[in-house]
Amino acid sequence: MLIIGLTSGLVGCQTAGPRDRDGRVSGANKQQQVKASHELAMTDQQARVDVQALLERAYASSAAERTALLLQAATALQYQQQWQSSATILSELQQLPLVNQEQQHQLALLNAQFAAQQDYWQRVDTLLAPLLQPQLTPYNSETTLRLALRSAIAQQQWQTAGNTMLLLAERVDIAADELWQTLRMVPQPQQLMLSRDPQVAAWRELLVAIHQGLEVPVQMLERLQQWQLANPRHAAADIVAQLTQVRVPADQRQALVLLPLTGQFREQGQAVLDGMVMRLAVDNSLTLQVIDSNQFDFATLPEVLQQYQANVLVGPLLRDEVARIDAGRLPRQLTWLSLNEPQQRLNATPAGFLFFALDPETEVQQAAQFLAAKGYQRPLILAPDSNRGHSHIELFTEQWQRFQPNRPVASDVYRNADDMKDIVQQQLGVSASEARINQVKIAAGRVIVDAQARSRADIDVIYLAGSIEHTRLLKPFIDVNISPFMTPIPVYANSASHSARDAISENDLDQVHFSEAPWLLPDHPRFNELQQLLELRRNWGYNLARLAAFGHDAMLLSARSPWLAEVPGFQLNGLTGTLFSSHSGKVQRQLRWARFAGHRVVPVR
């Protein structure tokens, strides 16, 4: 008998079939569970065999028997966490015949488990694909699904993770908390699999009901109660009870807003407030009391909240002001949406705490992910020689290596405009090419050498992490240093390269791609509202327009924030991007991409 378990709790076995509405297992399925327990014990026993003895038998056996014995040895080594030793055997197995599909699947599973140990998740997916077909071999169905689930979670592919979790729940009993921790991250519950198992189907129905309630917050409690009536004894009862604890009616939601309306940042604070008013013009579910944070005594915040009967706190906008809030004195039932990231972990936070920020770090990380997904192999990132510039290079590299772990990132920093040209030539290999040409000319003496410096061919995309002024200077240097017989290297940048209203008239930006808040792109359905606002605020550039979009989205989030922290997978289409919360409480933004094309901005789909 072949050994197929890899780690404790991940052992393949015959698993329980559908359960009744209350989750009870039928007599036939109980027999299957007894068999599964027996197989698990057998696997534990056999996975601890003497590997050396197995190998000695294998090398003294025929080719067919040797394959079976080596599979057992590799399985035992992985069970014992001896990964490199198992890799040696797996390499040898690639050269041996596999007599049946069972051995093929077992080898694929062992290779996938080794790839997972190396965090090479794309290879894991490739290896598991044949095993995830509808007709799974009974020897590895649970193991395969659990490994596929790990891969999807590691890559934050939550839709896939949700489907895999439901498939797994059809086969084995999964704790309610474990199920919920995955399902709550799913962005589109309507597209989850339909299950014939009533208990599994009810999980999908619950998630659909929650997302529908978040679309129209005043209907949330009604939808949860309808689900409870339909599923009175479901394993998710405690989770639903927690969600129904938020009982503030929409017409009683009072928000206290802290923004800098005087002082150095008054213009930014006013832009955020303009965006809030824009949102409240179409959704008056919140009543606002706005206070100038520049003249506010933060020690009095609990009393002021009580004075205005506020159950929602929005702000402050400035990071140092967030640090001045004593979170331990805030009411536990308060919903707090901070408009900046706390500098350090708060001593206590209300249950509904979220923070939302227009941070450049998000753009850098999404750029790395976006470029990796487009299939680029060797990126070059250029940034100013500053703390932020070095931080952006680190963030880009870390995010890139999550998706392309075997593809290095080239990077460099520039101090000023004077050394930009030298850095571009050095990174593109032009300087080295010119040096080689000079050496040839010296060696040739009087012989005329006709040669042209060539740029290196391995850099296939460039990301610029500086300001619009830096992009204007760097892009021409990049263009003139690309060999004329080579395909131009695509150049990407952040939204800082789209910060001035007249930027599209700059020829130096032609064909530069950039990330941006959707509202600032011409294909957005509310782009005309932006143009009207810019006519009213003639002193504004796109930086302040983004802050107005930020204020709009803060109201969008505040109306739903009691539940958003519990359901991070729910996505809102905001003006600053597609919004969703993370485990840490941070509201994430998914940006759009566009490019300059002559005198136009062209959105990229």
GIVEN-V298967 format. One record per residue. SS is DSSP state (H for helix, E for strand, - for the rest). Layout:
SS  SS
This chain:
-  -  -  -  -  -  -  -  -  -  -  -  -  -  -  -  -  -  -  -  -  -  -  -  -  -  H  H  H  H  H  H  H  H  H  H  H  H  H  H  H  H  H  H  H  H  -  -  -  -  H  H  H  H  H  H  H  H  H  -  -  -  H  H  H  H  H  H  H  H  H  H  H  H  H  H  H  H  H  -  -  -  H  H  H  H  H  H  H  H  H  H  H  -  -  -  -  -  -  -  H  H  H  H  H  H  H  H  H  H  H  H  H  H  H  H  H  -  -  -  H  H  H  H  H  H  H  H  H  H  H  H  -  -  -  -  -  -  -  -  H  H  H  H  H  H  H  H  H  H  H  H  H  H  -  -  -  H  H  H  H  H  H  H  H  H  H  H  H  H  H  -  -  -  -  H  H  H  H  H  H  H  H  -  -  -  -  -  H  H  H  -  -  -  -  -  -  H  H  H  H  H  H  H  H  H  H  H  H  H  H  H  H  H  H  -  H  H  H  H  H  H  H  H  H  H  H  H  H  H  -  -  -  -  -  -  H  H  H  H  H  H  H  -  -  -  -  -  -  H  H  H  -  E  E  E  E  E  E  -  -  -  -  -  -  H  H  H  H  H  H  H  H  H  H  H  H  H  H  H  -  -  -  -  -  -  E  E  E  E  E  E  H  H  H  -  -  H  H  H  H  H  H  H  H  H  H  -  -  -  -  E  E  E  E  -  -  -  H  H  H  H  -  -  -  -  H  H  H  -  -  -  -  -  E  E  E  E  -  -  -  -  -  -  -  -  -  -  -  -  -  -  -  E  E  -  -  -  -  H  H  H  H  H  H  H  H  H  H  H  H  H  H  -  -  -  -  -  E  E  E  E  E  E  -  -  H  H  H  H  H  H  H  H  H  H  H  H  H  H  H  H  H  -  -  -  -  -  -  E  E  E  E  E  -  -  H  H  H  H  H  H  H  H  H  H  H  -  -  H  H  H  H  H  H  H  H  H  H  H  H  H  H  H  -  -  -  -  -  -  -  -  -  -  -  -  -  -  -  -  E  E  E  E  -  -  -  H  H  H  H  H  H  H  H  H  H  H  H  H  -  -  -  -  -  -  -  -  -  E  E  E  E  -  H  H  H  H  -  -  -  -  H  H  H  -  H  H  H  -  -  E  E  E  E  E  -  H  H  H  -  -  -  -  -  -  H  H  H  H  H  H  H  H  H  H  -  -  -  -  -  H  H  H  H  H  H  H  H  H  H  H  H  H  H  H  H  H  -  -  H  H  H  H  -  -  -  -  -  -  -  E  E  -  -  -  -  E  E  E  E  -  -  -  -  E  E  E  E  E  -  E  E  E  E  E  E  -  -  E  E  E  E  E  -
